[in-house]
Amino acid sequence: MTKKLRKNINPWQTLSSREIYQNEWMRLREDQVITPGGKKGIYGVVETSPAIGIVPLDEHLNTYLVGQYRYPLKTYTWEIPEGGAEPGETPLAAAKRELQEETGLCATKWTKLGTLYTSNSITNEIGYVFLAENLKDGEAQPEHTEELIIKRVPFIRAYKQVLNFKIKDALAVIGKPAVPFLIEISKDAPQTARINAMRALAEIVDFNAIPALMAALDDDSVMMQHWAEEGLERLGLNMIYLKPE
């Protein structure tokens, strides 16, 4: 008979804990435990500072990707700007520092997109992802462990690379929830950004964008109307929705 699961009740018992290894980035400990099944065992846990990811977005709806060789995987990856928080540093402060260090960019508008558990079976690491807007160029200051290539690409291209698993980095994947903030940009942003957001919404083909697309049919901008019609047509709604005269 299957036991009834109880939410928020820890079924593990920790008998003892000892440090195995520590450096400036992480700590490895080994716990002696009683498992949920009632047996004695061990559990290795990697403790780290919070992971920080940033999605920079300029007024033309371009974003910035960082390319670097990842030693543990022995492979080259494309990611969003990211890094780890320093002791006592808030996630937002860490995001501002990492963006400037890796890309040279500074932003005056920050929005928290969400949090994630990066690998919750072996580490206590929590990831924080932010959207950075109103960007200003500066000089990058990468760490000695980083050899980076920075490229600016249309946001929609990066979004599609996430969907196609060409970008596999966990923080990048969680950091590209395109539709919600594209909708916000299409409502309240400078004209160029609004048009680019509407174009991106048309290309994504997501039914969650329908209200924004329909609202844009009555926009004063001909280009907003054009991309709204394009998006609705791609969703198969061109014969269903008739724009009033």
Secondary structure as the mmCIF struct_conf table of DSSP 4:
data_model
#
loop_
_struct_conf.conf_type_id
_struct_conf.id
_struct_conf.beg_label_comp_id
_struct_conf.beg_label_asym_id
_struct_conf.beg_label_seq_id
_struct_conf.end_label_comp_id
_struct_conf.end_label_asym_id
_struct_conf.end_label_seq_id
HELX_LH_PP_P HELX_LH_PP_P1 THR A 2 LEU A 5
TURN_TY1_P TURN_TY1_P1 LYS A 7 ASN A 8
STRN STRN1 GLN A 13 GLN A 22
BEND BEND1 GLU A 24 TRP A 25
STRN STRN2 MET A 26 ILE A 34
TURN_TY1_P TURN_TY1_P2 PRO A 36 GLY A 37
BEND BEND2 GLY A 38 GLY A 38
STRN STRN3 LYS A 40 THR A 48
HELX_LH_PP_P HELX_LH_PP_P2 SER A 49 PRO A 50
STRN STRN4 ALA A 51 PRO A 56
TURN_TY1_P TURN_TY1_P3 GLU A 59 HIS A 60
BEND BEND3 LEU A 61 LEU A 61
STRN STRN5 ASN A 62 ARG A 70
TURN_TY1_P TURN_TY1_P4 TYR A 71 LYS A 74
STRN STRN6 THR A 75 GLU A 79
BEND BEND4 PRO A 81 PRO A 81
STRN STRN7 GLU A 82 GLY A 84
HELX_LH_PP_P HELX_LH_PP_P3 ALA A 85 GLU A 86
TURN_TY1_P TURN_TY1_P5 PRO A 87 GLY A 88
HELX_RH_AL_P HELX_RH_AL_P1 PRO A 91 THR A 103
STRN STRN8 CYS A 106 TYR A 117
BEND BEND5 THR A 118 SER A 119
TURN_TY1_P TURN_TY1_P6 ASN A 120 ILE A 122
STRN STRN9 THR A 123 THR A 123
STRN STRN10 ILE A 126 LYS A 136
TURN_TY1_P TURN_TY1_P7 HIS A 144 THR A 145
STRN STRN11 ILE A 149 PRO A 154
HELX_RH_AL_P HELX_RH_AL_P2 PHE A 155 LEU A 163
TURN_TY1_P TURN_TY1_P8 ASN A 164 PHE A 165
BEND BEND6 LYS A 166 LYS A 166
HELX_RH_AL_P HELX_RH_AL_P3 ALA A 170 ILE A 174
TURN_TY1_P TURN_TY1_P9 GLY A 175 GLY A 175
HELX_RH_AL_P HELX_RH_AL_P4 ALA A 178 LYS A 187
BEND BEND7 ASP A 188 ALA A 189
HELX_RH_AL_P HELX_RH_AL_P5 GLN A 191 ILE A 204
HELX_RH_3T_P HELX_RH_3T_P1 PHE A 207 ALA A 209
HELX_RH_AL_P HELX_RH_AL_P6 ILE A 210 ALA A 216
TURN_TY1_P TURN_TY1_P10 LEU A 217 ASP A 218
BEND BEND8 ASP A 220 ASP A 220
HELX_RH_AL_P HELX_RH_AL_P7 VAL A 222 ARG A 234
TURN_TY1_P TURN_TY1_P11 LEU A 235 GLY A 236
TURN_TY1_P TURN_TY1_P12 ASN A 238 ILE A 240
#
